[in-house]
């Protein structure tokens, strides 16, 4: 089976803690602090690997962790950075974490995207020396790496997609057009997963996808409609296959309208993609009837289609004409961004790296929390997470940083009274005039 969905838990490596160390050597009575920094945690990176076909490898395992950074040591020795975790995914993979607003789209071979970033390493006590703090007895902790449940979805990279009702003859048509070998039988829903094939015509190679048969309500999720239609989102041409002589006696025009309504209902710009109409199983009607049908359909659809071709997978009639029409109708430029523009959508940005905007994390806000106050801000919470507040030296350093940043001034402006509790990053401080966060 084609495994086109997976949900995995990713955890980047935690940063290593800094070291509290003092130089101890003979004849050096005042060697001073020499604690080194901790190493950075490893990132979790997705890499587009063209040798992969689907997401099957992610179904056997649900949790992936990158390496943690090493702790710093004395003599200014820095801890080793954690090993990055590189996960190969097939072209066409979309990775999304709605909670963090992260979405990456991997389409080109070798494309990389950092999906979870490793935590920073903590500074050793050597970093905190100064004119007023010559022997710091504290160091920073390493920060935890990012973690997230990530949804992986595969959208096939095909130039053209064959759509139509079950048993319309799409699989037989693909087998004739290309060297693909889809399962073919005389009952509906023979094809349970998309199949790719390649057309070579007019000195071009065009990838064609056979999309499993759609049913009424597919555009709104009936059956496996959403899963199937997702695979034609990236196509730049739709070939609508209509059975000229349905065995169930249904009306081909009504069948055509049903599928077009489902495609329009799905959205994603599919309704604006260029079309070819393929009238399949022409061998089941008289030759003059097939010619007449092409004329009637051409008049009915007008400029909404690029052409109408009657074909027979059994006899080969019209196959070469359809092959050339597909190759001619697919735009030469294969970039998805320009295709999106051509159908009226905003261009998709090809994401190779996640964007981090530190300025969004620099601020903080003060809010009421029960009888006390809470200070909320990524940078402030990170400051608290980095330090052991049971260590008096570390606590004094944190108090100084909070004063310098303006947190205490903001608390006083918000109505802080001596003895009120103040919570930052899950840690509660009692603030009084003598010792602000004692």
N, C-alpha and C positions, 0 to 999 in steps of 0.2 A: 504494500500500500504506500501511497504518497503521504508522508507525515508532514502536513503543512502548518501545524500549530504545536506549540510547547509552552509550558509555564515553568520557569526555573527561578530558584533563589540564588542571588549573587551576593557575595560578600567580599569587599576589598580588604586588603590587609591592614591591620592596625599599625600605627607608628610605634617605634621603640622608645622607651623612656630615656631621658638624659641621665647622666651619672653625677653623683655627688662624690667627689674625690679630691684629695689634697696631695700635693707632691711630697713624697717622703724619701729623701736621699741623705746620705751622709754628707756632713759639711754644708747642708742647705737647710738651716733651721727654720726659715720662713719661705718655704717653697711656693705656698699659695695654692689656690684651687686649680685643678686640671681635669675636671670631669668633662668627658666628650658628649656630643649630641647623639640622640637615637636615630636610627635609620628610618626612612620613609616606608610606609606600607605599600605593597604591590597593588597595581591597578587591575581591574577586570576589563579586558579588551576584546571586542568582537572583530574578527577578521574575515573578509569576504574571500571564500575559497571556491574557485570555479570547478574543482573536482568533486564537490559535494552536490547531491541531487535534492535532498530534503532534510528535514529536521529530526530524522529518526534517532540519531545518536543522543539527543536530549531526552528521549523517552525512558532511557534506562537509568537515568540519574537526575535528581532534581535539585541538588545543592552544589554550588561551586564556590570555592574560596581561594583567594590569592594569598601569597606569603606575607607574613608579618615582618616588620622591620626589626632589626636587632637592637639591643640596648647599647647605649654608650658605655665607655669604660674610662678608667683613669689614664693618665698620660695623654689626655686629649684625643683618645681613640674614639672614632665615630662608629656607630653601629652600622651593619650592612643594610642596604635597602632590601625590602621584601621582593620576592620574585613575582613578576606580573603574571597573571593568568590569561592566556590567549585562547579564545574559543573560536574555532572556525565555523562559519555558517555559509550556506549556499547563496549565490547571487539572487537578489530579489527579497532578502530577509528584512523585515521591519521589526525592530525591537522597541518596545514601548513600556514605560513606567508612568501611568497616569498620575500617581500620587506626587511624584517629583516633577511632573511636566516634561519628562525626557522622552524623545522619540528620535531614533536614528534609522536611516534607510540605507542599506548596503547593496549596491548594484554593480560596482566595478571590481574586478579582480584585484586583490591586494588592499582594498579600502579598509581602513581601520577606524574604530570608534570606541572611545573610552566610555563605558557604560556605568562603571562604579569606580570612583577615584580613591586611592589609598590614603590613609590618615597620615598626617605630618608627624615627624619625629620630634621628641621633646628636646629642649636645650639643656645641656649640662651646666653645672654650677659655674664653670669658667665664664659662661656668657653673661652672668649677672654681676660680675665684679665691677666696681667703680670706686670713685673717690670716697664715697660714704658707705660703701658696702664691699669691704675688701676680702671678707671670708664668708661668702654666702654658703649656707648649709642646706640649700634646697635646689632642686632641679625640676624641670617640667616633665609631666607625663606625656606619652605619645597619645595622639588622638585616634579614635576608632575610625576604621574605614567605612565608606558608604556601603549600605546594603539595601537590597530591594528585591521584590518579586517582579520579574520582567516577563512580559508576554512576547513570545516570538511568533511571527506570522510570515509565511512564505507566499509571495505573490510572483507567479511565474513570469519570467522575462521572455515574452513572445512578441513578435511584430504583428501577427494577425491571430484572431481567435475565431474558431468555428462555434457558432451558437445555434440553438434550435431545440425543438421538442425531442423527447426521447424517441429513439428509433427513426430519426429523420435521415439517417445515413451519414452522419458526420465521421464516424470511425472508419467506415469503408472509404469515404472520400479522402481522409488523411492518409490512409494506407496507399491509395493510388497516387496522391500528390507527392508523397515523401517516402522515405524508407522506414518510417515508423511501423511498428507492428502492434497496433492496439487490438484488444480482444473484440471480436466481431461475432454477433449472434442475432437471431431474428426475434429477439424479445427486448422490450424497453429496459433501460438502465443497465445495459451490458457494460457500459463504461462507468466505472465508479470513481475514477480519479482522472485528472487532466493528463493528457499525453502530448508530448512535443514531437514535432518532425521538422525537417528542413527542406525548403524548396530551393532549387538552383535553377534560375531562369534569368535571361537577359544579363548574364555575367554578375548576378547578385545572389546572395544567400539570404533567405527570409525564413524566420522561425515561425511555425504555425502551431497553435495549441488547439487540441480537441477538448472543448469544455463539456463535461457531462450534461446530459439532457436536463433542461429546466422544466418546471411545472408551473401551473398557475399559483401565484402567491410567492414565487421564488424571490422576487425583489424585496419582499418583506420578511424573508427568512423561512418560508415554507420549505419543507424537505431540507435539502442542503444548499438552498439557493444562495445564501450569503457566502458560504465557503466556495462555491463554484464561481460565482460572479466576481469574487475578489481576484481571481486569477486572470481576468480580462481587464483589470484596472490599468495595467501597464501597456496593453496592446495599443497599436496606433491604427488598427483597421479591424472591423468586424465583418465576418463573412456569415451572413444569415442563411442557414441551410433549411430549405422548405421542401417537404416531400410532395412531389407532383401528384402522386396517387396514393394517399394514405390508406392503409388496409382497414382502418376503423371507419372509413367513410366520412371523416371530418373534412371541413372546408379548409383548403390551404390558405385562403386569405384570412380566415378567422385565426388559424394557427399562427400566421405571421404577426398579426396584430397582438395576439396574446404575449408572444415572446418580446416584442418591442415594448409593450406596456410594462413587462417585468424589468427589462433593462432600464427603462426610464424611471421606474419606481425605486430601483437600487441607488440611483444617483451616481456620485463620483465622476460625473462628466461623461459617462459611457454613452448616454443618449446623443451626445454631440460628436461622437467618433464617426469617421467616414464609413460607409457601408458598401459591400457587394452583396448581391442576392444570388444564391446558388439554388437552382431548381434541381433537386436530386431525383434519382431513380427514373430518369427519362426513358430508360429501356422498357418501362412498364406501360408506356403510352405510345401511340402511333407517332412516327417522326414529325408529320405535319402538325399534330397536336402539341408537340414540344415546341416547335417553332412559333406556333400561335400563342402558346403560354408565355414565351419570352417577350413577345410584342405586347401582350396584355399587361404583364407585370411592369414592363418599362413605361407604359402609358400611365398605369396606376400610381407608381412610385415617383415618376418624373425625376427631378434633380436631387431627390433625397437619397438616391443611391448612385454609385459611380458606374454601375453596370449590372446587367442581368445575364447569367450564363446557365444554360441547361446542361446537366452532366449525368453520366451514368458510370458508377464505379465498376459495374459488371462488364460493360463493353468498352469503356475508356472514352466514350463520347464526351467532348467538351472539357476533358481534364487538362489538356495542354492549354486551351484558351483560358481556363480559370487560373492555371498556374501563372501565366503571363499577366493576367489581370491583377492578381494579388501582388506580384513583384512590382508591377507598374504603379499600383495604388499606394503602397507603403512609402512614406517620405524617405528620401535618401539620408537625411540627418537623423541619427538614431538617439539623440539626446532626449530624455524624457521631459526636460524643462521646456524645450521648444514645442513638444507635442502638447503639453499642458496649456501653453499659451494659445496654441491653435484651436483648442476646444473651449477656450474662455476661462480656464482656471488659472489661479496664480501659480507661477512656476514652483516646482518642488525644489528645495535647496538640498543639494547632495551633501549630506553631513559626513564629514570625515573625523571630526573631533567635537567633543562637547564644548560648549561655550560657558565660561565661568565669568561672572560679573561681580567682582569683589565689592564694588561700591554698594551693591544691594544689601550686603551683610554688615556694613560699617555702622549703621544706626542702631538705636535701641529705643524702647519706650517704657514708661513707668505706668503701671496700672494697679488699681486696688485689688487686694486679695484677702477677703475676710476682714480680719482686724488689722492686717498689715499691708504690705506692698509687694508687688512682683516686678522685677526688671526683666524684660524680654528683648533679646537681640542675639543674633548668631555669634557675633564677635565677643560679646560679653559672656555668653554661655561657654564659648570655647576657652576663654580665659579661666573660668572656674574649673572646667574639666581638666585643664592642664596641670593644676596644682593641688597638692595635698594640704588641705586647710587645717589638718591637725598639726602641721608643722608651723610653729610660731614665725619662723623666718619667711616661709612661703605666704602665710596669712598677711604679714606686714607688707610684703611686696604687692599682693593682690589689692590690699586697701589703697596703697599708693596709686596703683594703676586705675582703680575705680575713681579716685579723686581727680586724677589727671584727665580721664575721659569725660568727666562731668556727670557721672552717675549720681553721686551724693548731692550735688547741686540740684539736679532734677528731682531727686526725692524730696528735698526740702521745699522745692517749689510746688510739689504735688500735695503738700500738707503733712509731711512726715513729722511725727512727734517722738521725742526720746522714749525708748523702750518698745517702739513698734518693731514687728518682725519684717525682714526684707528677704524675699526668696529670689535666688538667681540660679538657674540651671538645676533646680531641685534641692539646692542647699539653702537653709534658712540661717540668716544672721540676725543678731540682736544689735541694733544701733543705739548708742547712747553718746552724749556729748563728749565724754572723756575718751572713749575708744570706739570710733565709728562702726567698725565691724568686728568688735571684740567678741 
